[in-house]
Amino acid sequence: MRLSKSLKEWALLAMTALLVVILKELHFAVTHYNVFLSILLGWGALLVGFFGFVFR
């Protein structure tokens, strides 16, 4: 089964929201700021790579 681009984009948006909520609940931004930034930068890089692959 192939997922449409729109469904993939919504799934990534939901996963991003879930990641932010999990990091918020774990208080990562307060207790482990460098790890928090590394996770967000890595996730952002993955999103850029994914959308670059999908929209080429």
C-alpha positions as CSV (number, residue, x, y, z in Angstrom):
1,M,0.0,0.0,0.0
2,R,1.4,3.3,-1.0
3,L,0.8,6.4,1.1
4,S,0.0,9.7,-0.5
5,K,2.4,12.6,0.0
6,S,-0.2,14.4,2.0
7,L,-0.6,11.5,4.4
8,K,3.1,11.2,4.8
9,E,3.3,15.0,5.6
10,W,0.6,14.7,8.2
11,A,2.3,11.7,9.7
12,L,5.6,13.6,10.0
13,L,3.7,16.6,11.5
14,A,2.1,14.3,14.1
15,M,5.4,12.6,14.9
16,T,7.0,16.0,15.4
17,A,4.3,17.1,17.7
18,L,4.6,13.8,19.6
19,L,8.4,14.3,19.9
20,V,8.0,17.8,21.3
21,V,5.4,16.7,23.8
22,I,7.6,13.8,25.0
23,L,10.6,16.0,25.4
24,K,8.4,18.6,27.2
25,E,7.1,15.9,29.6
26,L,10.6,14.7,30.3
27,H,11.8,18.3,30.9
28,F,14.7,17.8,28.5
29,A,14.8,21.5,27.7
30,V,15.5,22.2,31.3
31,T,17.7,19.3,32.5
32,H,19.6,18.4,29.3
33,Y,19.6,21.4,27.1
34,N,22.4,20.3,24.8
35,V,20.8,16.9,24.3
36,F,17.5,18.6,23.6
37,L,19.0,20.8,21.0
38,S,20.8,17.9,19.4
39,I,17.6,15.9,19.2
40,L,15.8,18.9,17.6
41,L,18.6,19.6,15.1
42,G,18.8,15.9,14.2
43,W,15.0,15.7,13.7
44,G,15.1,18.9,11.6
45,A,17.8,17.5,9.4
46,L,15.8,14.3,8.9
47,L,12.8,16.3,7.9
48,V,14.8,18.4,5.4
49,G,16.3,15.2,3.9
50,F,12.9,13.5,3.7
51,F,11.2,16.5,2.0
52,G,14.1,16.9,-0.3
53,F,13.7,13.3,-1.3
54,V,10.0,13.4,-1.7
55,F,9.8,16.7,-3.7
56,R,12.6,16.2,-6.1
